[in-house]
Amino acid sequence: MEEKKKDGRYSRIYEQLTKLVVKSENQQARMATITALLHHKMNYFFWTGYYLIVDGEMVVNSYQGPVACQILKKGKGVCWNAFNNGKTVVVEDVNTFPNHIACDSRSNSEIVVPLKNREGKIIGVLDVDSSQRNSFSETDAYWL
C-alpha cells in the first residue's frame, strides 16, 4: 500500500478509535475493539492481536485472524525481542529473523509494538502479521 494512502487510513482509524475506546473503561473491551478495527480496515493485516505478560509468560489475548500460539517461548521471537528491548520491531521477512516463532506458516512479515500501561510499564505487545513480505514500514510503526 502506498505510504500516503496508508497514512490517511491510519489517521481515519485513529479518529474512529478515539471515539470508540472511551465507551468502556474495560481494558479487554478496548483491546478487542482496537484489534477488530485494525484487522478489518488494513487489508494486509493477516493476524492482529495482543500478547500480555501473565506470571512471567507471554500469553495471547484479544486477536483477529487464524488460531494463535497461546504462549510464546520465553526470550524467543519478534514479540519477546520488542518486549525486552522496549522498541517497535519491523521484520520484512520473518524467515530471516533469528529464533522466529512460527504460529502460522502463512505469515511472512511482522511488526511488534511494546504495549505500555498508564504508568509507562511495558505489559505486553501489539503483534501484527502479514502474509506478504515487506508489508510494514515506518508509517505502520508510527501509527501503531
C-alpha positions in Angstrom: 0.0 0.0 0.0 1.3 3.4 -0.9 2.6 5.3 2.2 0.4 8.4 1.7 -2.7 6.2 1.4 -1.6 4.1 4.4 -1.1 7.3 6.5 -4.5 8.6 5.6 -6.1 5.3 6.5 -4.4 5.2 9.9 -5.4 8.7 10.6 -9.1 7.8 10.0 -8.7 4.7 12.1 -7.2 6.7 14.9 -10.0 9.2 14.8 -12.6 6.4 14.9 -10.8 4.6 17.8 -10.6 7.7 20.0 -14.4 7.8 19.9 -14.9 4.0 20.5 -12.5 3.3 23.3 -13.9 5.9 25.6 -17.2 4.0 25.7 -15.7 1.5 28.2 -13.1 1.6 30.9 -12.6 -2.2 30.5 -9.1 -2.9 29.1 -10.3 -6.2 27.4 -13.1 -4.4 25.6 -10.8 -1.7 24.4 -8.2 -4.1 23.2 -10.8 -6.2 21.4 -12.2 -3.1 19.7 -8.7 -2.0 18.6 -7.8 -5.4 17.1 -11.1 -5.8 15.3 -10.9 -2.3 13.7 -7.3 -2.5 12.7 -7.6 -6.0 11.3 -10.7 -5.2 9.2 -9.5 -1.8 8.0 -6.0 -2.7 7.0 -6.2 -5.2 4.1 -2.6 -6.5 4.5 -3.1 -7.4 8.2 -3.2 -11.3 8.4 -3.1 -11.6 12.2 -3.7 -8.7 14.6 -3.5 -9.1 18.3 -2.1 -8.7 21.8 0.2 -10.8 23.8 0.3 -9.8 27.5 2.7 -10.9 30.3 0.9 -13.1 32.7 3.0 -14.7 35.5 6.2 -14.1 33.5 4.8 -15.7 30.3 3.7 -14.0 27.1 0.1 -15.1 26.7 -2.2 -14.4 23.7 -5.0 -12.0 24.4 -7.5 -10.3 22.1 -6.9 -11.0 18.5 -8.3 -11.3 15.0 -7.1 -13.9 12.4 -6.2 -17.6 12.5 -5.5 -19.5 15.7 -2.5 -18.2 17.5 0.2 -19.6 19.7 -1.2 -19.4 23.2 2.1 -19.0 25.0 5.3 -17.7 23.3 8.5 -19.4 24.3 10.4 -17.1 26.7 13.1 -14.9 25.1 12.4 -16.2 21.5 10.9 -14.4 18.5 9.9 -10.9 17.5 7.4 -10.4 20.3 9.9 -11.1 23.1 12.5 -9.0 21.2 10.2 -6.0 21.2 9.2 -6.5 24.8 12.8 -7.0 26.1 14.2 -4.0 24.2 11.2 -1.7 24.7 11.2 -0.9 20.9 9.0 -1.5 17.9 10.4 -4.2 15.7 9.6 -4.3 11.9 10.6 -7.6 10.2 10.5 -7.6 6.4 10.8 -11.4 6.2 10.1 -13.5 9.3 12.0 -16.4 7.8 15.3 -14.5 8.3 14.6 -13.4 11.9 16.7 -15.4 14.4 14.5 -17.7 16.6 11.3 -16.6 14.9 8.2 -18.3 16.4 6.0 -19.5 13.5 2.5 -19.7 14.8 1.2 -19.8 11.2 3.4 -20.6 8.3 1.4 -18.1 6.1 2.9 -15.2 8.0 5.8 -13.6 6.1 6.3 -10.2 7.7 5.6 -8.7 11.1 5.5 -5.6 13.2 5.5 -5.7 17.0 4.9 -2.7 19.2 5.5 -2.7 23.0 2.3 -2.1 25.0 2.6 0.2 28.0 0.2 0.7 30.8 -0.7 4.2 32.2 2.4 4.2 34.4 4.6 3.5 31.4 5.5 -0.1 32.3 5.6 -2.5 29.3 2.9 -5.1 29.9 2.9 -6.9 26.6 2.9 -6.2 22.8 0.7 -5.5 19.9 1.6 -8.0 17.2 0.6 -7.7 13.5 1.5 -10.2 10.8 1.1 -10.1 7.1 1.0 -13.0 4.6 3.2 -10.8 2.3 6.8 -9.9 2.7 7.8 -6.2 3.3 4.3 -5.2 4.4 5.3 -2.9 7.2 7.0 0.5 7.2 7.8 3.5 9.3 4.3 4.6 8.7 2.9 1.5 10.4 5.5 1.9 13.3 4.4 5.5 13.8 0.7 4.9 13.9 0.7 1.6 15.8 
